[in-house]
Amino acid sequence: MAGPKDLDPSSSPRALLGAELRHARERQSLSQGQLGQRLFVSGSFIGQLEAGTRRMQPEIARMLDEVLGTEGFFQRNCGAAAKSKYQYPAHFAEVTETEAQATAIREYAPLLIPGLLQTPAYARAVNHAYDPTAPEETIDEWVEGRMERTRMLDHPTKPLLWAVLDEAALRRETGGRAVMAEALRHIASLARRSRAIVQVLPLSAGAHSAMQGALRLMDFEDAPPLVYFEGVRHGRLEDDPATVAQLRLTFDLLVATALSQDKSLALIVALAQDYAHEEHP
C-alpha cells in the first residue's frame, strides 16, 4: 500500500498533518489515549495534534513515525507545518499558531496591555524594552508580526476575546503619554464595538486569585482547551484537564473581582483623557 504523500506547505499544512496522523492512528486501531501512552503524552495532546491546534515538534514526529510505522513521513513534514513568515521566540511561536484556531480566548494581563489589544506604537515601545540593542528592522518585523496577530479581531464575532487588565498595566507609562492615550482609546473602541469584553482589575481590589502571574485560556471547536503560562523570556502550553479547570476557576474569580464592563470602560476612557491632557496641556 502506498504511503502518505508529503504535504504541500501552502495548503494548511498543520491541518493536513493532523488528518494524516488521525488516519495513521486509526489504521493501527489505537485510541488517542493509547497512542499518547506510547509517546508519554496525554490523549488530549494527540487530539490537539490531529485538530491542528498544536505544533508537532521534531521529537514527537520521530516517535510517531516509529510507533505508527510511517517511514519518516511526520519527520519530513513537521518542519513545513511549523513555518511562519514572522520570527517569534521559540516558546511563543506555537502560541501564535494556536490562538489563530481558538474560538474563545480569555486572558489576564498583570503588567502590560496584551498583544491582541496593542497598537503599533505601544508594541514598538514594548519590544524596544525587551531588547534595547535590537536593530530597527528587527523591531519593525516584531511589530508587524504582532499587528498581524491582531487582525483576527477584524472578524465581527470570532474569536470571543475576554481580557481582564490589571489597573497597574494601564497606569504603567509605556512609550510616552501620547502612546498610552492612543493605546487606551484603541481598547475602548474595541469594547464599544463589542469586539472584546474588557474588564479592569482595580488596584483597590487588593489580593486576588492570579497574583502569581499572567494566564491565557483558549477554547477550540474540535479540540480540548489549553492554558498558556508566560514568564520572563519563557512560556508553556498546558493541556492537563485538571490544570485547565483550576485556571478557569482562577479567571472566573478575577472576573468576579474586576470592575463591571461599564465601569471598566469609564476608567479606561478617563485614563486615556488624562494621558492626552497631560501630553498637551
C-alpha positions in Angstrom: 0.0 0.0 0.0 1.3 3.4 -0.9 2.4 5.6 2.0 1.1 9.1 2.6 2.3 11.9 0.3 4.4 14.7 1.6 2.4 17.8 2.5 2.1 20.9 0.4 3.3 23.7 2.8 0.9 26.2 1.1 -2.3 24.2 1.9 -3.0 24.3 5.7 0.0 22.1 6.5 -0.9 21.6 10.2 -4.4 20.6 9.4 -3.2 18.1 6.7 -0.6 16.8 9.1 -3.3 16.3 11.8 -5.5 14.5 9.3 -2.7 12.1 8.3 -2.0 11.5 12.0 -5.6 10.5 12.6 -5.6 8.2 9.6 -2.3 6.6 10.7 -3.5 6.1 14.2 -6.8 4.6 13.1 -5.0 2.2 10.8 -3.2 0.9 13.9 -6.6 0.6 15.8 -5.3 2.9 18.5 -7.3 5.4 20.5 -5.9 8.8 21.2 -5.2 7.8 24.7 -3.4 4.6 23.7 -1.2 6.4 21.2 -0.5 9.1 23.9 0.6 6.4 26.3 3.2 5.1 23.8 4.6 8.6 23.3 4.4 9.6 27.1 1.9 12.4 26.3 -1.8 12.8 27.1 -4.6 11.6 24.8 -5.8 15.2 24.6 -2.4 16.3 23.2 -2.8 13.7 20.4 -6.3 15.2 19.8 -4.9 18.7 19.6 -2.2 17.5 17.1 -5.0 15.9 15.0 -7.1 19.0 15.1 -4.2 21.2 14.1 -4.2 23.3 17.2 -0.8 22.2 18.4 2.5 22.3 16.6 4.2 18.9 16.1 7.7 19.1 17.4 10.5 17.1 15.7 11.0 14.6 18.6 7.2 13.9 18.7 7.3 13.4 14.9 10.2 10.9 15.2 8.3 8.9 17.9 5.1 8.9 15.8 7.0 7.5 12.8 8.4 4.8 15.0 5.1 3.9 16.7 2.9 4.2 13.6 5.4 2.8 11.0 5.0 5.8 8.7 8.6 5.7 7.4 9.7 9.2 8.3 6.6 11.0 7.0 6.0 13.0 10.1 9.7 13.9 10.5 9.8 15.1 6.9 6.7 17.2 7.2 6.6 18.7 10.7 9.0 21.4 9.6 6.7 22.6 6.8 3.8 22.8 9.3 5.8 25.0 11.6 6.9 27.6 9.1 5.9 31.2 9.7 6.9 34.5 7.9 7.5 36.0 11.4 10.3 35.1 13.7 8.8 34.6 17.1 10.7 33.3 20.2 10.6 29.5 20.3 8.3 29.4 23.4 5.8 31.7 21.7 5.7 30.5 18.1 3.3 27.7 18.9 1.0 30.0 20.8 0.6 32.4 17.9 -0.5 29.4 15.7 -2.7 28.0 18.4 -4.6 31.2 19.2 -5.5 31.6 15.5 -7.5 28.4 15.8 -9.3 29.4 19.1 -13.0 30.1 19.3 -12.5 31.9 22.7 -9.5 33.5 24.4 -9.6 34.6 28.0 -6.6 36.5 29.3 -5.4 38.2 32.4 -2.6 40.7 31.9 -1.0 42.0 35.1 1.9 44.1 33.7 1.2 45.2 30.2 -1.6 45.5 27.6 -1.8 42.0 26.0 -0.6 41.7 22.4 -4.0 41.2 20.8 -5.1 44.7 22.2 -1.9 46.6 21.4 -1.4 49.4 19.0 1.8 49.6 16.8 3.3 52.4 18.8 2.7 50.5 22.1 4.1 47.3 20.6 7.2 49.1 19.4 7.8 50.5 22.9 7.4 47.1 24.5 9.7 45.4 22.0 12.4 48.1 22.5 12.2 47.5 26.2 12.5 43.7 25.6 15.7 44.2 23.6 17.2 47.7 23.6 20.0 46.7 21.3 17.8 45.2 18.5 18.2 46.9 15.1 15.2 48.9 13.9 14.5 46.5 11.1 14.2 43.7 13.7 11.8 45.8 15.8 9.8 46.5 12.6 9.5 42.8 12.0 8.4 42.1 15.6 5.8 44.9 15.5 4.5 43.7 12.1 4.1 40.1 13.5 2.2 41.4 16.5 -0.1 43.5 14.4 -0.7 40.5 12.1 -2.0 38.7 15.1 -4.4 41.4 16.0 -6.1 41.1 12.6 -8.1 38.2 13.9 -10.2 40.8 15.6 -11.3 42.1 12.2 -13.8 39.3 12.1 -17.1 40.6 13.5 -17.7 37.8 16.0 -14.8 35.3 16.3 -12.9 34.6 18.4 -14.5 35.7 21.7 -11.8 37.8 23.4 -12.3 38.4 27.1 -9.5 40.3 28.8 -9.0 41.3 32.4 -6.5 44.1 32.6 -4.8 45.0 35.8 -5.0 48.7 36.5 -1.3 48.7 37.1 -0.8 47.8 33.4 -2.9 50.8 32.3 -1.0 53.2 34.6 2.4 51.9 33.6 3.6 54.6 31.1 4.9 52.7 28.1 6.2 54.7 25.2 5.1 58.0 26.5 1.8 59.6 27.4 0.7 60.0 23.8 1.3 56.3 23.1 -0.7 55.4 26.2 -3.6 57.7 25.3 -3.8 56.1 21.9 -3.5 52.6 23.3 -6.3 53.1 25.8 -8.5 54.7 23.2 -8.0 51.7 21.0 -9.1 49.3 23.8 -12.1 51.5 24.5 -13.0 51.3 20.8 -12.8 47.5 20.7 -15.0 47.3 23.8 -17.6 49.7 22.4 -17.7 47.8 19.1 -18.4 44.6 21.1 -15.2 43.1 19.7 -13.7 42.4 23.1 -15.0 42.0 26.6 -12.7 44.2 28.7 -12.7 44.4 32.5 -10.2 46.2 34.7 -9.0 44.7 38.0 -8.6 47.8 40.1 -5.6 48.4 42.5 -8.2 48.7 45.2 -9.1 45.0 44.8 -6.0 44.1 46.8 -5.1 40.4 46.9 -6.6 38.3 44.1 -6.6 34.8 42.6 -3.9 35.4 39.9 -1.2 37.4 41.8 1.4 34.9 40.7 1.3 35.9 37.0 -0.4 36.2 33.6 -2.6 33.5 32.1 -4.4 32.8 28.9 -7.1 30.2 28.4 -8.0 29.1 24.8 -11.1 27.0 23.7 -11.4 25.3 20.4 -14.2 23.9 18.3 -12.9 20.4 17.9 -10.0 20.1 20.4 -9.6 20.2 24.2 -8.9 23.6 25.8 -5.4 24.9 26.6 -3.9 27.3 29.0 -0.7 29.3 28.4 1.6 30.4 31.2 4.2 33.1 30.5 7.2 34.5 32.4 10.3 36.5 31.5 11.5 35.0 28.2 9.8 31.7 28.6 6.3 30.2 28.5 4.5 26.9 28.1 1.2 25.5 26.9 -0.6 23.1 29.2 -3.4 20.7 28.3 -3.9 18.8 31.6 -7.6 18.9 32.2 -7.3 19.4 35.9 -4.9 22.3 35.5 -7.1 23.9 32.8 -10.1 23.6 35.1 -8.2 25.1 38.0 -7.1 28.1 35.9 -10.6 28.6 34.5 -11.8 29.0 38.1 -8.9 31.4 38.7 -10.1 33.5 35.7 -13.7 33.3 36.9 -12.7 34.7 40.3 -10.8 37.5 38.5 -13.9 38.4 36.6 -15.9 38.5 39.8 -13.4 40.8 41.4 -12.9 43.1 38.5 -14.9 46.2 37.7 -18.0 45.8 35.5 -17.7 46.3 31.8 -19.3 49.8 32.0 -17.1 50.9 34.9 -14.0 49.4 33.3 -14.7 51.3 30.1 -15.3 54.6 32.0 -11.9 54.1 33.8 -10.1 53.3 30.6 -11.6 56.4 28.9 -10.7 58.6 31.9 -7.1 57.4 31.9 -6.8 58.0 28.2 -8.1 61.6 28.7 -5.6 62.1 31.5 -2.7 60.9 29.3 -3.8 63.1 26.4 -4.4 66.2 28.6 -1.0 65.9 30.3 0.7 65.4 26.9 -1.0 68.5 25.5 -1.8 70.9 28.4 
